[in-house]
Amino acid sequence: MASRSSRELESSNTYVECVCGCARRHSSSLTRVASYRRVISCRVQPQNRIYANLCSNILVTKASSPTIERNRIYASAKCGVIFDGADGAFRHNRVYKNHRIGVKIIRNANPILTHNQVRNNLGHGIEIKNASGIVSANDIGGNRLSGICISGRAANPIVLKNQIHHAHGQGVLVLDDARGSIEQNVLYRNKGGHLELALASPALVHLRNNELPSTPTAALLDSPLLQREQPEDET
């Protein structure tokens, strides 16, 4: 099995360690996790800085199922991370200042995102388009568009117990007859509104026990959690 661990995975030198015994090393202009004939399980070594790629910093494709944890993923020219038809675990990462979307989940992908910071990206914090997955216990703040955008008739994610705040657009935006379950989230100080179903049927979206301040004043009174300041830039 070939592997390489470094604290800085840069555009010309990015590797993923396969842990399934397939003895394959992946190397490209971005960290790419892909399978061709069967599911492979790959692990991106923790504590890396994955940044400044001309494409997306991490691309997880096809039937892959990686574990990606405790990395700083930032300053991509496109998205921080893309799950394209893949599963996997994405946890305890910091995803920030990417020039498009922080984490993009598309084409029937079904990953689990937990305990990540997704902040100050220039598109949506997390976009889920015609895909599923679980987005739980993340801190999603200061993104240029929505905190979370869910779209497409095949979309059906679970969005649970996240802090979603300081978006320049909506906290959560649901489009195009998407389905999903949005529960027990705390949403505050989102400039475009906290939760919007646009071109989406309320009957298809399960909403329960979300904390939504009704006015800017209420955002300061509902909970001590709502008194946090605008997230600072990551360094």
C-alpha positions as CSV (number, residue, x, y, z in Angstrom):
1,M,0.0,0.0,0.0
2,A,1.4,3.3,-1.0
3,S,0.8,6.3,1.2
4,R,2.1,9.7,2.0
5,S,1.3,11.9,5.1
6,S,2.1,15.6,5.2
7,R,0.8,18.6,7.1
8,E,0.4,20.4,3.8
9,L,-1.2,18.7,0.8
10,E,-0.6,21.1,-2.0
11,S,-1.8,21.2,-5.6
12,S,1.3,19.4,-7.1
13,N,1.7,16.9,-4.3
14,T,-1.6,15.4,-3.0
15,Y,-2.0,11.8,-2.0
16,V,-4.8,9.7,-0.4
17,E,-4.0,6.5,1.5
18,C,-6.1,3.6,0.6
19,V,-7.0,1.3,3.5
20,C,-8.9,-1.4,1.7
21,G,-5.9,-3.3,0.4
22,C,-6.3,-2.2,-3.2
23,A,-2.7,-0.9,-3.3
24,R,-3.7,2.2,-5.3
25,R,-2.2,5.6,-4.7
26,H,-4.2,8.6,-6.0
27,S,-2.3,11.7,-7.2
28,S,-3.6,14.6,-9.2
29,S,-3.9,18.4,-9.1
30,L,-6.3,18.0,-6.2
31,T,-7.0,15.4,-3.5
32,R,-9.1,12.9,-5.4
33,V,-10.8,9.8,-4.1
34,A,-12.2,7.6,-6.9
35,S,-13.1,4.0,-7.5
36,Y,-13.6,2.3,-10.8
37,R,-14.8,-1.3,-10.2
38,R,-15.7,-1.5,-6.6
39,V,-16.1,0.5,-3.4
40,I,-12.8,1.5,-2.0
41,S,-12.3,3.1,1.4
42,C,-9.7,5.8,1.6
43,R,-8.4,7.9,4.5
44,V,-7.1,11.4,4.2
45,Q,-4.5,11.7,6.9
46,P,-5.6,14.1,9.7
47,Q,-4.0,17.5,10.5
48,N,-3.3,18.5,6.9
49,R,-3.7,21.9,5.3
50,I,-5.4,21.3,1.9
51,Y,-5.6,24.6,0.1
52,A,-5.2,26.8,-3.0
53,N,-6.0,24.2,-5.7
54,L,-7.1,25.5,-9.0
55,C,-10.1,23.0,-9.0
56,S,-11.7,21.9,-5.7
57,N,-9.5,21.0,-2.8
58,I,-11.0,17.5,-2.3
59,L,-13.1,15.5,-4.8
60,V,-14.8,12.3,-3.7
61,T,-16.3,10.4,-6.7
62,K,-18.3,7.4,-7.7
63,A,-18.6,4.6,-5.1
64,S,-15.9,5.8,-2.8
65,S,-16.3,5.9,1.0
66,P,-13.5,7.9,2.6
67,T,-12.9,9.1,6.1
68,I,-11.8,12.8,6.0
69,E,-11.2,14.3,9.4
70,R,-9.4,17.1,11.3
71,N,-8.1,18.9,8.2
72,R,-8.1,22.6,7.3
73,I,-9.5,23.0,3.8
74,Y,-9.4,26.5,2.3
75,A,-8.7,28.9,-0.5
76,S,-9.7,26.7,-3.3
77,A,-10.5,28.4,-6.6
78,K,-13.7,26.4,-6.7
79,C,-15.3,24.3,-3.9
80,G,-13.6,23.2,-0.8
81,V,-15.0,19.6,-0.9
82,I,-17.2,17.8,-3.4
83,F,-19.0,14.5,-2.8
84,D,-20.1,13.3,-6.2
85,G,-22.2,10.1,-6.0
86,A,-20.1,9.0,-3.0
87,D,-20.6,8.2,0.7
88,G,-18.1,8.6,3.5
89,A,-17.5,10.4,6.8
90,F,-16.4,14.1,6.9
91,R,-15.9,15.2,10.5
92,H,-14.0,17.8,12.6
93,N,-12.7,19.7,9.6
94,R,-12.4,23.4,9.1
95,V,-13.7,24.5,5.6
96,Y,-13.3,28.2,4.9
97,K,-12.6,30.9,2.4
98,N,-13.1,28.8,-0.6
99,H,-14.1,30.8,-3.7
100,R,-17.3,28.8,-4.3
101,I,-19.2,26.4,-2.1
102,G,-17.6,25.0,1.1
103,V,-19.0,21.5,0.8
104,K,-21.0,20.3,-2.3
105,I,-23.0,17.1,-2.2
106,I,-24.4,16.0,-5.6
107,R,-25.8,13.1,-7.7
108,N,-27.1,10.7,-5.1
109,A,-24.1,11.1,-2.8
110,N,-24.8,10.1,0.8
111,P,-22.0,11.3,3.2
112,I,-22.2,12.0,6.9
113,L,-20.9,15.5,7.9
114,T,-20.5,16.1,11.6
115,H,-18.7,18.5,13.9
116,N,-17.2,20.6,11.1
117,Q,-16.7,24.4,10.8
118,V,-17.9,25.7,7.4
119,R,-17.3,29.4,7.4
120,N,-16.8,32.4,5.2
121,N,-17.0,30.6,1.8
122,L,-18.0,32.7,-1.2
123,G,-20.9,30.5,-2.2
124,H,-23.2,28.4,-0.1
125,G,-21.7,26.9,3.0
126,I,-23.1,23.5,2.1
127,E,-25.0,22.7,-1.1
128,I,-27.0,19.4,-1.4
129,K,-28.3,18.9,-4.9
130,N,-30.2,15.7,-5.8
131,A,-28.4,13.9,-3.0
132,S,-29.0,12.8,0.6
133,G,-26.7,12.5,3.6
134,I,-26.7,13.6,7.2
135,V,-25.5,17.1,8.2
136,S,-25.3,17.2,11.9
137,A,-23.8,19.3,14.7
138,N,-21.8,21.6,12.4
139,D,-21.0,25.3,12.8
140,I,-22.0,27.0,9.5
141,G,-21.5,30.7,9.5
142,G,-20.6,33.8,7.5
143,N,-21.1,32.2,4.0
144,R,-21.7,34.6,1.1
145,L,-24.9,32.8,-0.1
146,S,-27.0,30.5,2.1
147,G,-25.7,28.5,5.0
148,I,-27.3,25.3,3.6
149,C,-29.0,25.0,0.1
150,I,-31.0,21.9,-0.7
151,S,-32.3,21.5,-4.3
152,G,-33.6,18.9,-6.7
153,R,-36.4,16.4,-6.6
154,A,-34.0,13.6,-5.6
155,A,-32.7,15.5,-2.6
156,N,-33.6,14.1,0.8
157,P,-31.0,15.0,3.5
158,I,-31.2,15.1,7.2
159,V,-30.1,18.5,8.7
160,L,-29.9,18.2,12.4
161,K,-28.6,20.2,15.4
162,N,-26.5,22.6,13.4
163,Q,-25.6,26.2,14.3
164,I,-26.4,28.2,11.1
165,H,-25.7,31.9,11.4
166,H,-24.5,35.1,9.7
167,A,-25.2,33.9,6.2
168,H,-25.5,36.8,3.7
169,G,-28.4,34.9,2.2
170,Q,-30.8,32.5,3.9
171,G,-29.8,30.2,6.8
172,V,-31.4,27.2,5.0
173,L,-32.8,27.5,1.5
174,V,-34.9,24.6,0.0
175,L,-35.6,24.7,-3.8
176,D,-37.1,22.7,-6.6
177,D,-39.4,20.3,-4.8
178,A,-36.5,18.9,-2.7
179,R,-37.3,16.7,0.3
180,G,-35.6,16.6,3.6
181,S,-35.7,16.7,7.4
182,I,-34.6,19.9,9.1
183,E,-34.7,19.5,12.9
184,Q,-33.3,21.0,16.1
185,N,-31.1,23.6,14.3
186,V,-30.3,27.0,15.8
187,L,-30.5,29.8,13.1
188,Y,-29.7,33.4,13.8
189,R,-28.4,36.6,12.2
190,N,-28.9,35.4,8.6
191,K,-29.4,38.4,6.4
192,G,-31.7,36.8,3.9
193,G,-34.0,35.1,6.4
194,H,-33.5,32.0,8.4
195,L,-35.5,29.3,6.6
196,E,-37.0,29.6,3.2
197,L,-38.9,27.1,1.0
198,A,-38.7,28.5,-2.5
199,L,-40.3,26.5,-5.2
200,A,-40.5,23.7,-2.7
201,S,-43.6,22.0,-1.2
202,P,-43.9,22.3,2.6
203,A,-45.4,18.9,2.6
204,L,-42.1,17.4,1.4
205,V,-39.9,19.0,4.0
206,H,-40.1,17.9,7.6
207,L,-39.5,20.8,9.9
208,R,-39.4,20.3,13.7
209,N,-38.0,22.1,16.8
210,N,-35.8,24.6,14.9
211,E,-34.9,27.7,16.9
212,L,-35.7,30.7,14.6
213,P,-35.7,34.2,16.0
214,S,-38.6,36.1,14.5
215,T,-36.9,39.6,14.6
216,P,-33.4,40.9,14.9
217,T,-34.2,41.9,18.5
218,A,-35.4,38.4,19.3
219,A,-32.1,37.0,18.0
220,L,-30.4,38.6,21.0
221,L,-32.9,37.3,23.5
222,D,-33.9,33.7,22.6
223,S,-30.7,32.0,23.7
224,P,-27.2,32.8,25.0
225,L,-26.0,31.0,21.8
226,L,-27.5,33.8,19.8
227,Q,-25.3,36.5,21.3
228,R,-22.2,35.5,19.4
229,E,-20.5,38.0,17.2
230,Q,-19.9,37.7,13.4
231,P,-17.4,34.9,12.9
232,E,-13.9,36.1,12.5
233,D,-11.8,35.3,9.4
234,E,-9.8,32.1,9.7
235,T,-6.1,32.3,9.6
